[in-house]
Amino acid sequence: MSGHFAFLLHPLDVSDVARKFPFLERHVPGHWLEAVMPYAPPIYTSHITGIRSPHNTAEGHFISVPLTPRLMLGLPEKVVLRKLIAAGRMAERLGARILGLGAFTAVVGNAGRDLADALDIAVTTGNSYTAATGVEALGLAADAMGIRLEEAEAAVVGATGSVGRVSAMLLARRVRNLTLVGRDPQKLEALAEELLRETGVAARISTDLHASLVRADVAITVSSAIDAIVHPEDLKPGAVVCDIARPRDVSRLVAEKRDDVLVIEGGIVEVPGDVDFHFNFGLPERMCLACMAETMMLALEERYEDYTLGRDYSLEKVEETIALARKHGFRVAGLRSFERALSEEEVARIRANAMRRKAALAAAAGS
Ligand SMILES: NC(=O)c1ccc[n+]([C@@H]2O[C@H](COP(=O)([O-])OP(=O)(O)OC[C@H]3O[C@@H](n4cnc5c(N)ncnc54)[C@H](OP(=O)(O)O)[C@@H]3O)[C@@H](O)[C@H]2O)c1
């Protein structure tokens, strides 16, 4: 037997659609394209072949939901859910037994719960493995920058969300100083209490993103903001940021203006076997996002049950997912920043720039 899954994709903005269909870019203005998207059906995108673990093989399908994050948050919830259900029905007709939810398809509809209730096949958001790989990648990047996590000031932006909550719990096992950053003080307080109960770490809470980030040595950013919320002036020299959000939380300007901070992409995973996605979603061969990987490993395991759903799943579920990933041979890919691999030399350069900047700031403060 071989595992069978499907995975929902969607454009992160209108330019994504225009890039895939250049004739549209030439003839249809972006705002028109976004205006017609709500009327378009789901689109079969590609057949995913060649996934092979030591224990099983799997195949799958990408199905695209033609909605941007802006539309998913702006349209009536019922309309968005109807479109996701139509895509889920396509997955069922294709013979998939489990459906993974990419980016904002996992944010809306009670983080996958409403879609899971409506479909006959299993559903997972992929958020357990996303959180696990984000924290692992942050640890690797901190090592490369010579930062000891147990002594570092850490922050999680979007901490009250589905990925953010569990990322904060995992990070709390490795750091002593942690700030939970969000928009809603009540949710933050409840999370800080849960964190203290579960991990013994007394985290600070903050709704002030800038004030929290300028003191952070390491940070995970995983909000569901539509536009970038982390800007060059928000980061401390030498800071390491793992940006898991899609669309990104960290502005591209950081890459241009701050040669003394390390921003890495979270949740990038190498797939076992000789996978061919038959679709270019911007990563090198054999690499995918952790949420896709979670769907694949459940298919390889032929574990067709609703898996990571909602915003309150347990750390045990995350640990189980890490074990499944190991069993089937998924692993965190090397460090990547703004869509490209980072070499050791580049990281060494960032580290040297950070030391120079810190020395200059200390000298200025002393004079
Ligand atoms: N790389 C991957 O493999 C992968 C996998 C899964 C998800 N993701 C991405 O991760 C992100 C979060 O997903 P999720 O499922 O955890 O979402 P979620 O459960 O909706 O949580 C989002 C969090 O972001 C906060 N937030 C929303 N808008 C904000 C803004 N403008 N400024 C500051 N904070 C804001 C929310 O705060 P409130 O509580 O105040 O609303 C909440 O804490 C999304 O971008 C998603 O696409 C990536």
The ligand as an SDF file (V2000), in Angstrom:
LIG
                    3D

 48 52  0  0  0  0  0  0  0  0999 V2000
    6.1000   27.8970    7.0430 N   0  0  0  0  0  0  0  0  0  0  0  0
    5.1120   27.0100    7.2060 C   0  0  0  0  0  0  0  0  0  0  0  0
    5.2430   25.8220    6.9170 O   0  0  0  0  0  0  0  0  0  0  0  0
    3.8130   27.4910    7.8170 C   0  0  0  0  0  0  0  0  0  0  0  0
    2.9170   26.5500    8.2930 C   0  0  0  0  0  0  0  0  0  0  0  0
    1.7740   27.0020    8.9490 C   0  0  0  0  0  0  0  0  0  0  0  0
    1.5220   28.3650    9.0660 C   0  0  0  0  0  0  0  0  0  0  0  0
    2.3890   29.2450    8.5290 N   0  0  0  0  0  0  0  0  0  0  0  0
    2.1530   30.6960    8.6530 C   0  0  0  0  0  0  0  0  0  0  0  0
    2.2520   31.0660   10.0140 O   0  0  0  0  0  0  0  0  0  0  0  0
    1.4470   32.2330   10.2600 C   0  0  0  0  0  0  0  0  0  0  0  0
    0.5880   32.0430   11.4950 C   0  0  0  0  0  0  0  0  0  0  0  0
   -0.2980   30.9420   11.3040 O   0  0  0  0  0  0  0  0  0  0  0  0
   -1.2430   30.4420   12.5210 P   0  0  0  0  0  0  0  0  0  0  0  0
   -2.0020   29.2860   11.9760 O   0  0  0  0  0  0  0  0  0  0  0  0
   -0.4600   30.2770   13.7660 O   0  0  0  0  0  0  0  0  0  0  0  0
   -2.2230   31.7140   12.6600 O   0  0  0  0  0  0  0  0  0  0  0  0
   -3.1620   32.1270   13.8870 P   0  0  0  0  0  0  0  0  0  0  0  0
   -3.4860   30.9530   14.7230 O   0  0  0  0  0  0  0  0  0  0  0  0
   -4.2770   32.8960   13.3000 O   0  0  0  0  0  0  0  0  0  0  0  0
   -2.2410   33.0950   14.7720 O   0  0  0  0  0  0  0  0  0  0  0  0
   -1.7940   34.3120   14.2700 C   0  0  0  0  0  0  0  0  0  0  0  0
   -1.1610   35.1510   15.3630 C   0  0  0  0  0  0  0  0  0  0  0  0
   -0.7360   36.3850   14.7570 O   0  0  0  0  0  0  0  0  0  0  0  0
   -1.2720   37.4820   15.4810 C   0  0  0  0  0  0  0  0  0  0  0  0
   -1.5100   38.5830   14.5310 N   0  0  0  0  0  0  0  0  0  0  0  0
   -2.3850   38.6140   13.5110 C   0  0  0  0  0  0  0  0  0  0  0  0
   -2.2950   39.7700   12.8320 N   0  0  0  0  0  0  0  0  0  0  0  0
   -1.3240   40.5020   13.4560 C   0  0  0  0  0  0  0  0  0  0  0  0
   -0.7850   41.8050   13.2550 C   0  0  0  0  0  0  0  0  0  0  0  0
   -1.2080   42.5860   12.2680 N   0  0  0  0  0  0  0  0  0  0  0  0
    0.1980   42.2200   14.0910 N   0  0  0  0  0  0  0  0  0  0  0  0
    0.6380   41.4400   15.1020 C   0  0  0  0  0  0  0  0  0  0  0  0
    0.1520   40.2000   15.3480 N   0  0  0  0  0  0  0  0  0  0  0  0
   -0.8330   39.7440   14.5370 C   0  0  0  0  0  0  0  0  0  0  0  0
   -2.5500   36.9310   16.1000 C   0  0  0  0  0  0  0  0  0  0  0  0
   -2.8910   37.7480   17.2100 O   0  0  0  0  0  0  0  0  0  0  0  0
   -4.4000   37.8740   17.7430 P   0  0  0  0  0  0  0  0  0  0  0  0
   -4.5330   36.7350   18.6950 O   0  0  0  0  0  0  0  0  0  0  0  0
   -4.4230   39.1930   18.3590 O   0  0  0  0  0  0  0  0  0  0  0  0
   -5.2940   37.7540   16.5270 O   0  0  0  0  0  0  0  0  0  0  0  0
   -2.0880   35.5360   16.4850 C   0  0  0  0  0  0  0  0  0  0  0  0
   -1.3160   35.5820   17.6740 O   0  0  0  0  0  0  0  0  0  0  0  0
    0.6820   32.4970    8.9590 C   0  0  0  0  0  0  0  0  0  0  0  0
    1.3890   33.4520    8.1970 O   0  0  0  0  0  0  0  0  0  0  0  0
    0.7660   31.1440    8.2480 C   0  0  0  0  0  0  0  0  0  0  0  0
    0.6330   31.2680    6.8400 O   0  0  0  0  0  0  0  0  0  0  0  0
    3.5460   28.8390    7.9210 C   0  0  0  0  0  0  0  0  0  0  0  0
  1  2  1  0
  2  3  2  0
  2  4  1  0
  4  5  1  0
  4 48  2  0
  5  6  2  0
  6  7  1  0
  7  8  2  0
  8  9  1  0
  8 48  1  0
  9 10  1  0
  9 46  1  0
 10 11  1  0
 11 12  1  0
 11 44  1  0
 12 13  1  0
 13 14  1  0
 14 15  2  0
 14 16  1  0
 14 17  1  0
 17 18  1  0
 18 19  2  0
 18 20  1  0
 18 21  1  0
 21 22  1  0
 22 23  1  0
 23 24  1  0
 23 42  1  0
 24 25  1  0
 25 26  1  0
 25 36  1  0
 26 27  1  0
 26 35  1  0
 27 28  2  0
 28 29  1  0
 29 30  1  0
 29 35  2  0
 30 31  1  0
 30 32  2  0
 32 33  1  0
 33 34  2  0
 34 35  1  0
 36 37  1  0
 36 42  1  0
 37 38  1  0
 38 39  2  0
 38 40  1  0
 38 41  1  0
 42 43  1  0
 44 45  1  0
 44 46  1  0
 46 47  1  0
M  CHG  2   8   1  16  -1
M  END
$$$$
